[in-house]
Amino acid sequence: MKNPYRKTKIIFTVGPATQDEATLERLIHAGVDICRINMAHADHAWTREIIRRVRTVCKRVGRHIAIMMDVKGPEIRTGDVPETFELEKGEIIDFTFGQGIGSLGEDGVRRVDLNYPGFSKDIKVGDTVLVDSGLIRLLVLEIKEDQYVRCEVIIPGPLGNRRHINLPGVRVNLPALTKKDEGDVDVGVEEGVEFFALSFVREPDDLDIFHRYLSDHGSPAKVIAKIEDQQAIRNLEDIIKASDGLMIARGDLGVECPFEDLPIIQSRAISACIQNTTPVIVATHMLESMIDSPIPTRAEVTDIANAIREEADCVMLSGETTIGKYPVECVETINRIAKRMESEDGPVLREDLVLKLPKSKMLRSAVSLASELEDAGVVVFTRRGLLAQKLSSLRPNVPVYAFTDNNDVFSQLLIMRGIEPFFMQFDSTNPERTIQNAFKALEARNWVKKGASMVVITNVIAGEKIIDTIQLREVE
């Protein structure tokens, strides 16, 4: 049975180009699943307003999408300079801390502050410093602790205010959550955000700190780890196990790592996430040309198709929908590519997935059964989302309809590839009525017809035991 819905989920980043209700409505109609708010560029008042606006539009449209708050995380940036200036090849520049606006010293050496007091302790002579997404490259020549780090310009370029610094291969002792992050997260918790993405995750402890913070503040939200540097790649498996999802943030990752390694890193990360039943997002530069152009480049089409072929859960739009001229067209473009790629015949499910638990093997059997029946799908009832998550990791070639009576779980299912979630109250006194109500919901969307076979995964009470079951049912 061909899926009546798109398996690959779409995340868009809200910004000036998409913040009005009319555009949000068009995006929701176009099929976006999650709205991302980038806290590197958002204040609290705007964030609250946008979250409430998205939910208002969802209610009016009759289709719910989730909210993801992307917290800034620890980062190193240059301070302010009187005006943007051009660094020349071979020029010497000093990085300092706490000395104020950048200036030209008496010795003719420019000085620019950084926002990180531990910079001189973490770095060593011979290290590379990348500025402004790698557009400027410098070599560390001399370190005078608590005074300056002196560098030579290897690749020149213009240096303005608050440019981002990357230190490839350097372990930076920054906190996992900054005070700004905590203030941002507090807003997200108060507004009931379903996902938080943490930038510059370097090790599992970063995620443990974030999970504890959310738990202490009573939030059931899931934490997405953004991998953006070499340390994260070294700790990839442990980060995946400690997270609720992974974002392959190819922007900073492509600066921190050799760009020719990016496709290998992406493939490895997607495969590892699937093996660990962890949702994975491919992000950055998906449709960069469509910020200004109504059509994508052929390379972008191939890039998106490759992410879908590798079976990523989600693809994410950033600048394309924050400042781009064609935000809705970008979503429609991904829709076209995803539907075409997903229509290709493939295996029933992933054969490389290692299944150890009997319940996981039962789910595999349910998918296999549905695939052998004409126009069949899988219906699963879940209160915590775990059965649906495992089904998603199998990457089945049949539709999976997940019904839950938990609002938080419903929203969290929106990130999982191949899972179409439904919120529905369960009738605990009459399980059969719950199943029939699920069939009616599918019929209302014209996704199933009377007489169609459905494989139902649920549990039944047998004496004092609760037993997981697979039922082959006919839609009546």
Secondary structure, DSSP 4 states (H G I P E B T S, - for coil): ---SS-SSEEEEE--TTT-SHHHHHHHHHHT--EEEEETTS--HHHHHHHHHHHHHHHHHHT---EEEEEE--S-EEB---SS-EEEPTT-EEEEESSS-S-EE-TTS-EEEEBS-TTHHHH--TT-EEEETTTTEEEEEEEEETTTEEEEEEEE-EEE-TT-EEE-TT------SS-HHHHHHHHHHHHTT-SEEEETT--SHHHHHHHHHHHHHTT---EEEEEE-SHHHHHTHHHHHHHSSEEEEEHHHHHHHS-GGGHHHHHHHHHHHHHHTT--EEEESSSSGGGGT-SS--HHHHHHHHHHHHTT-SEEEESHHHHT-S-HHHHHHHHHHHHHHHHTS---SS-SS----SHHHHHHHHHHHHHHTSTT-EEEEE-SSSHHHHHHHHT--SS-EEEEES-HHHHHHGGGSTTEEEEE----TT-HHHHHHHHHHHHHHTTSS-TT-EEEEEEEEEETTEEEEEEEEEE--
